[in-house]
């Protein structure tokens, strides 16, 4: 098993994820960044920790205070600037960690005319909490060096109409309409244009009606695009999605697992590929080295000075992305190659653990981080909370 750390709330609070930003009351931005630095330092030599999801679902509408924004300003609510500070704090301690960066909720329809100044909701593209990555095109995350930027994984969250009836669900929706109205403009373009690795950090729900229709379309997208994903969630007590186990927390939901299973990383014999290079993933699993046929040794230690630290300058985001120590695998077969001619390296996150200030929670099942390299390269919360509290998390408000 491999672990991804995910900060869900600034303060110890089972419903703290409803707070839109990474600071609150006596918990400052500096405290938030220091907590990530401390975790990275503590676990830098433990290869169980492969990634840090810097903040779960930054959000907030334009009319709300505070709310997360994403631009080139020094505004205290600018998620881009804070994510760059936090990511560099982690990479200073462990340059091999993957840095997972979620989106926000809103982005201006015209960033030149309205750089997050308007409080009118009509001036913004609005979607799921953490699901709006439109800003990556205009203001990509920059850790200050090519090596550090290679650790970036962008991660949207996306759900169906039973969680909230977004505008794209109000009409008869299709696979193509979802791509056009929601997925491509908000986050899918990042994968389509090979800007950076993409991880759908949360998707899932109850298997009924239009929600099941949406789940089948999302699975189709993941399968066709070979997208990395983690499924929400294992736990039965997620009020608006349900889990992969039923209310006794023992009985497997075979129908839901059957839907997800198709897009879990398997070899041609149906054996699941794990993250560890030596230890197979369960009784019906294989290791990365067994899958690739290539033994991978640990990467040499790299100092912060060697990788560079962000000095605030802008560096263009490149499509050529290298894998980290945790993700260092051989390229897959040609059948798994993308139709754009890139070679794909990826890892599978088996069962992910999410760390929040309120505790450590079982998050979800399954899938991968992949890093795309050009052909010229070498080679929701498990703590008991009420259904009402969980609904508050997903009911993304008036068009969210």
C-alpha positions as CSV (number, residue, x, y, z in Angstrom):
1,X,0.0,0.0,0.0
2,X,1.1,3.5,-0.8
3,X,-0.1,6.7,0.9
4,X,-1.0,10.2,-0.3
5,X,-1.2,12.9,2.4
6,X,-4.2,15.2,1.9
7,X,-4.9,18.2,4.2
8,X,-8.7,18.4,4.6
9,X,-9.0,21.2,7.1
10,X,-7.0,23.9,8.8
11,X,-8.4,23.0,12.3
12,X,-9.4,19.8,13.9
13,X,-13.0,19.5,12.8
14,X,-14.8,16.6,11.1
15,X,-16.7,19.2,9.0
16,X,-13.7,21.5,8.6
17,X,-13.4,20.8,4.9
18,X,-16.4,23.1,4.4
19,X,-14.1,26.0,5.2
20,X,-12.9,27.2,1.8
21,X,-9.2,28.0,2.4
22,X,-6.1,26.7,4.2
23,X,-6.0,29.1,7.1
24,X,-8.6,29.8,9.9
25,X,-8.6,31.7,13.2
26,X,-5.2,31.0,14.9
27,X,-4.1,28.6,12.2
28,X,-2.1,30.8,9.7
29,X,-0.8,30.2,6.2
30,X,2.7,29.7,7.8
31,X,1.3,27.0,10.1
32,X,-0.3,25.3,7.2
33,X,3.0,25.3,5.2
34,X,5.0,24.2,8.2
35,X,2.7,21.2,8.8
36,X,3.4,20.0,5.3
37,X,7.2,20.6,5.6
38,X,7.2,18.7,8.9
39,X,5.4,15.7,7.3
40,X,7.7,15.7,4.4
41,X,10.8,15.8,6.6
42,X,9.4,13.1,8.9
43,X,8.6,10.7,6.1
44,X,11.2,11.6,3.5
45,X,13.0,8.2,3.8
46,X,9.7,6.2,3.9
47,X,8.7,5.2,0.4
48,X,5.2,4.4,1.6
49,X,4.5,8.2,1.2
50,X,4.4,8.9,-2.5
51,X,2.5,12.1,-2.8
52,X,1.2,15.2,-1.0
53,X,-2.3,16.6,-2.0
54,X,-1.7,20.1,-0.7
55,X,-5.3,21.0,0.1
56,X,-8.6,19.3,-0.3
57,X,-11.1,21.3,-2.4
58,X,-10.1,25.0,-2.1
59,X,-13.3,26.8,-3.0
60,X,-15.7,29.7,-2.5
61,X,-17.9,31.8,-4.7
62,X,-17.1,35.4,-5.6
63,X,-19.7,36.7,-3.2
64,X,-18.3,34.7,-0.3
65,X,-15.6,35.7,2.1
66,X,-13.0,34.2,2.1
67,X,-12.8,32.4,-1.2
68,X,-9.9,30.8,-3.1
69,X,-8.6,32.6,-6.2
70,X,-5.9,31.7,-8.7
71,X,-3.9,34.4,-10.5
72,X,-0.5,36.2,-10.3
73,X,-1.3,38.4,-7.3
74,X,0.0,38.4,-3.7
75,X,-3.6,38.1,-2.4
76,X,-3.6,35.9,0.8
77,X,-6.4,33.8,-0.9
78,X,-4.4,33.2,-4.0
79,X,-4.1,29.4,-4.2
80,X,-1.5,29.4,-6.9
81,X,1.0,31.4,-4.7
82,X,0.3,29.4,-1.6
83,X,0.5,26.1,-3.4
84,X,3.9,27.1,-4.8
85,X,5.2,27.9,-1.3
86,X,3.7,24.7,0.1
87,X,5.0,22.5,-2.7
88,X,8.5,23.9,-2.4
89,X,8.4,23.4,1.3
90,X,7.7,19.7,0.7
91,X,10.3,19.4,-2.1
92,X,13.0,21.0,0.1
93,X,12.7,18.0,2.3
94,X,11.9,15.3,-0.3
95,X,12.6,16.3,-3.9
96,X,11.1,13.0,-5.1
97,X,7.6,13.5,-3.7
98,X,4.7,14.0,-6.1
99,X,2.9,17.3,-5.4
100,X,-0.8,17.0,-6.1
101,X,-2.6,20.3,-6.7
102,X,-6.4,20.6,-6.8
103,X,-8.3,23.4,-8.5
104,X,-10.6,26.0,-7.0
105,X,-14.3,26.6,-7.6
106,X,-14.5,29.7,-9.8
107,X,-12.6,31.3,-12.6
108,X,-13.4,34.6,-14.4
109,X,-15.1,34.4,-17.8
110,X,-12.7,37.2,-18.9
111,X,-9.5,37.2,-16.8
112,X,-8.2,40.4,-18.4
113,X,-11.4,42.4,-17.6
114,X,-12.0,40.8,-14.2
115,X,-9.0,39.5,-12.3
116,X,-11.1,38.2,-9.5
117,X,-12.4,41.7,-8.6
118,X,-16.1,41.2,-9.4
119,X,-18.4,39.8,-6.8
120,X,-21.1,39.0,-9.4
121,X,-21.5,35.3,-9.9
122,X,-22.3,35.8,-13.6
123,X,-18.7,36.9,-14.2
124,X,-17.3,33.5,-13.4
125,X,-17.2,29.9,-14.6
126,X,-18.4,27.9,-11.6
127,X,-18.0,24.2,-10.9
128,X,-17.2,21.6,-8.2
129,X,-15.1,22.5,-5.2
130,X,-11.5,21.8,-6.3
131,X,-12.7,21.1,-9.8
132,X,-11.8,24.3,-11.6
133,X,-8.3,24.1,-13.2
134,X,-9.0,26.7,-15.9
135,X,-6.2,28.9,-14.4
136,X,-3.5,26.4,-15.3
137,X,-3.5,27.7,-18.8
138,X,-3.0,31.3,-17.8
139,X,-1.1,30.9,-14.5
140,X,0.5,27.4,-14.2
141,X,2.1,26.3,-11.0
142,X,5.8,27.1,-11.0
143,X,8.2,25.6,-8.4
144,X,11.1,27.4,-10.0
145,X,12.9,24.7,-11.9
146,X,12.2,22.1,-14.6
147,X,13.1,19.3,-12.1
148,X,10.6,20.5,-9.5
149,X,7.9,21.2,-12.0
150,X,8.2,17.6,-13.1
151,X,6.7,16.6,-9.7
152,X,3.4,18.5,-10.4
153,X,0.1,16.5,-10.7
154,X,-3.1,18.5,-11.2
155,X,-6.1,16.9,-9.6
156,X,-9.8,17.9,-10.2
157,X,-12.8,16.4,-8.3
158,X,-15.9,15.6,-10.3
159,X,-19.3,14.3,-9.5
160,X,-22.7,13.4,-10.8
161,X,-26.2,15.0,-10.5
162,X,-27.1,13.3,-7.2
163,X,-24.4,15.2,-5.5
164,X,-25.5,18.5,-7.1
165,X,-27.4,19.3,-10.2
166,X,-24.9,21.4,-12.1
167,X,-26.0,23.4,-15.2
168,X,-24.7,20.7,-17.5
169,X,-27.1,18.2,-15.9
170,X,-30.2,20.3,-16.4
171,X,-30.6,19.2,-20.0
172,X,-30.4,15.7,-21.4
173,X,-26.6,15.1,-21.2
174,X,-24.4,12.8,-23.2
175,X,-20.8,11.8,-23.1
176,X,-20.0,14.4,-25.7
177,X,-21.9,17.2,-23.9
178,X,-20.1,16.5,-20.7
179,X,-16.8,16.7,-22.4
180,X,-17.8,20.0,-24.1
181,X,-19.7,21.7,-21.2
182,X,-17.6,20.6,-18.2
183,X,-14.7,18.2,-18.4
184,X,-12.6,19.8,-21.2
185,X,-12.9,23.4,-20.2
186,X,-12.4,22.8,-16.5
187,X,-9.6,20.2,-16.5
188,X,-9.5,17.7,-19.3
189,X,-7.5,20.0,-21.5
190,X,-4.5,19.5,-19.2
191,X,-4.3,15.9,-20.3
192,X,-5.4,16.4,-23.9
193,X,-2.6,19.0,-24.4
194,X,0.0,17.1,-22.4
195,X,0.5,20.1,-20.1
196,X,1.1,18.0,-17.0
197,X,0.0,14.7,-15.4
198,X,-3.7,14.7,-14.3
199,X,-5.3,12.7,-11.5
200,X,-9.1,12.7,-11.1
201,X,-8.8,12.8,-7.3
202,X,-12.4,12.0,-6.6
203,X,-15.3,10.6,-8.6
204,X,-18.0,8.2,-7.6
205,X,-21.6,8.1,-6.3
206,X,-24.8,6.1,-6.0
207,X,-25.6,3.8,-8.9
208,X,-29.0,4.9,-9.9
209,X,-30.8,7.0,-12.6
210,X,-28.8,9.8,-14.2
211,X,-26.1,9.4,-11.6
212,X,-25.3,5.9,-12.9
213,X,-25.4,7.3,-16.4
214,X,-22.8,9.9,-15.4
215,X,-20.6,7.3,-13.7
216,X,-20.6,5.2,-16.9
217,X,-19.6,8.2,-18.9
218,X,-16.8,9.1,-16.5
219,X,-15.5,5.5,-16.6
220,X,-15.6,5.7,-20.4
221,X,-13.6,8.9,-20.3
222,X,-11.0,7.3,-17.9
223,X,-10.8,4.2,-20.1
224,X,-10.5,6.1,-23.4
225,X,-8.0,8.7,-22.2
226,X,-6.1,6.4,-19.9
227,X,-6.6,8.9,-17.1
228,X,-5.3,8.5,-13.6
229,X,-8.0,8.4,-10.9
230,X,-9.0,7.6,-7.3
231,X,-12.6,6.6,-6.6
232,X,-14.7,8.1,-3.8
233,X,-14.9,6.2,-1.6
234,X,-14.3,3.0,0.4
235,X,-16.4,4.2,3.4
236,X,-20.1,3.4,3.5
237,X,-20.9,6.6,5.4
238,X,-20.4,9.1,2.7
239,X,-23.9,10.5,2.7
240,X,-24.2,11.6,-0.9
241,X,-22.1,9.0,-2.7
242,X,-22.1,5.8,-0.6
243,X,-19.0,3.6,-0.6
244,X,-17.4,0.5,-2.0
245,X,-18.5,-1.3,1.1
246,X,-22.0,-1.4,2.5
247,X,-23.3,-0.2,5.9
248,X,-21.7,-3.0,7.8
249,X,-18.3,-1.9,6.5
250,X,-17.6,-5.5,5.6
251,X,-19.8,-6.4,2.7
252,X,-18.4,-5.4,-0.7
253,X,-20.7,-3.6,-3.1
254,X,-20.1,-6.0,-6.0
255,X,-22.0,-3.9,-8.5
256,X,-20.1,-0.7,-7.8
257,X,-16.8,-2.5,-7.7
258,X,-17.7,-4.1,-11.1
259,X,-18.2,-0.7,-12.6
260,X,-14.8,0.6,-11.3
261,X,-12.8,-2.6,-11.9
262,X,-12.6,-2.1,-15.7
263,X,-10.4,1.0,-15.2
264,X,-8.1,-0.4,-12.5
265,X,-4.5,-1.0,-13.7
266,X,-4.2,-4.6,-14.7
267,X,-2.0,-6.6,-16.9
268,X,-3.3,-8.8,-19.8
269,X,-4.0,-11.6,-17.3
270,X,-6.1,-9.5,-15.1
271,X,-3.6,-9.2,-12.3
272,X,-3.5,-5.8,-10.6
273,X,-0.3,-3.7,-10.7
274,X,0.7,-2.2,-7.4
275,X,3.0,0.7,-6.6
276,X,5.8,-1.1,-4.9
277,X,8.7,-2.3,-7.1
278,X,9.2,-5.5,-5.0
279,X,6.0,-6.3,-3.1
280,X,3.0,-7.5,-5.2
281,X,-0.4,-5.9,-4.7
282,X,-2.2,-8.6,-2.8
283,X,-2.8,-12.2,-3.7
284,X,-3.9,-11.4,-7.2
285,X,-1.4,-8.6,-7.8
286,X,2.1,-8.0,-9.2
287,X,4.8,-5.5,-8.4
288,X,6.0,-2.7,-10.7
289,X,9.2,-4.5,-11.5
290,X,7.3,-7.7,-12.3
291,X,5.1,-5.7,-14.6
292,X,7.8,-3.8,-16.3
293,X,10.5,-6.4,-16.4
294,X,12.9,-3.7,-15.1
295,X,14.5,-3.5,-11.7
296,X,14.5,0.1,-10.4
297,X,17.0,1.3,-7.8
298,X,16.6,4.2,-5.5
299,X,17.4,7.6,-7.0
300,X,20.4,9.5,-5.6
301,X,19.8,12.1,-2.9
302,X,19.1,15.5,-4.4
303,X,19.6,18.7,-2.4
304,X,17.3,21.7,-2.6
305,X,20.2,23.7,-4.1
306,X,20.5,21.1,-6.9
307,X,16.8,21.2,-7.8
308,X,16.4,24.9,-7.2
309,X,13.9,26.8,-5.3
310,X,11.1,29.1,-6.6
311,X,12.3,32.7,-6.8
312,X,8.9,34.0,-8.0
313,X,9.9,34.1,-11.6
314,X,7.6,32.5,-14.2
315,X,8.8,29.4,-16.0
316,X,6.8,27.9,-18.8
317,X,5.0,24.7,-18.1
318,X,6.3,22.0,-20.4
319,X,4.7,18.8,-21.7
320,X,7.9,16.9,-21.1
321,X,7.6,15.6,-17.6
322,X,9.8,13.2,-15.8
323,X,8.7,10.6,-13.2
324,X,9.8,10.7,-9.6
325,X,11.4,8.0,-7.6
326,X,8.0,6.8,-6.4
327,X,6.8,6.8,-10.0
328,X,9.9,5.5,-11.7
329,X,8.7,2.6,-13.9
330,X,9.4,1.3,-17.3
331,X,7.3,2.5,-20.1
332,X,4.3,0.3,-20.8
333,X,3.6,-1.7,-23.9
334,X,2.9,0.1,-27.2
335,X,-0.8,-0.7,-26.7
336,X,-0.8,1.6,-23.7
337,X,1.0,4.4,-25.6
338,X,-1.1,7.5,-26.1
339,X,-2.2,8.4,-29.6
340,X,-0.1,11.5,-29.4
341,X,3.1,9.6,-29.6
342,X,4.1,10.1,-26.0
343,X,5.5,7.3,-23.8
344,X,3.6,6.9,-20.6
345,X,4.9,6.1,-17.2
346,X,2.5,5.6,-14.4
347,X,1.9,4.2,-11.0
348,X,-1.3,2.9,-9.4
349,X,-2.5,4.2,-6.0
350,X,-4.1,1.1,-4.4
351,X,-5.8,2.2,-1.3
352,X,-5.1,5.8,-0.5
353,X,-4.9,7.2,3.1
354,X,-5.9,10.8,3.5
355,X,-4.4,12.8,6.4
356,X,-6.4,15.7,7.9
357,X,-5.9,17.6,11.1
358,X,-8.8,15.6,12.5
359,X,-7.1,12.3,11.8
360,X,-6.1,9.8,9.1
361,X,-8.9,8.5,7.0
362,X,-9.3,5.8,4.4
363,X,-9.9,7.7,1.2
364,X,-10.6,5.6,-1.9
365,X,-9.5,2.9,-4.1
366,X,-7.3,2.8,-7.0
367,X,-5.6,4.1,-9.9
368,X,-2.6,5.9,-11.0
369,X,-0.3,8.7,-11.4
370,X,1.3,8.8,-14.8
371,X,4.0,11.1,-16.1
372,X,4.1,11.7,-19.8
373,X,7.5,12.0,-21.5
374,X,8.4,12.8,-25.1
375,X,9.7,10.1,-27.3
376,X,13.2,11.6,-26.9
377,X,13.3,11.0,-23.2
378,X,15.5,8.4,-21.7
379,X,13.6,5.8,-21.8
380,X,-14.4,11.8,1.4
381,X,-13.6,11.5,4.8
382,X,-13.8,8.4,6.9
383,X,-14.4,10.0,10.3
384,X,-18.0,9.6,11.3
385,X,-19.9,12.7,10.2
386,X,-23.6,13.2,9.7
387,X,-25.2,12.9,6.3
388,X,-26.1,16.6,6.6
389,X,-22.5,17.5,7.1
390,X,-21.4,15.5,4.1
391,X,-24.1,17.1,2.0
392,X,-22.7,20.5,2.9
393,X,-19.4,19.4,1.5
394,X,-20.8,18.4,-1.9
395,X,-23.7,20.8,-2.3
396,X,-21.5,23.3,-3.9
397,X,-24.0,26.1,-3.7
398,X,-26.0,28.0,-6.3
399,X,-24.4,26.7,-9.4
400,X,-21.4,25.1,-7.8
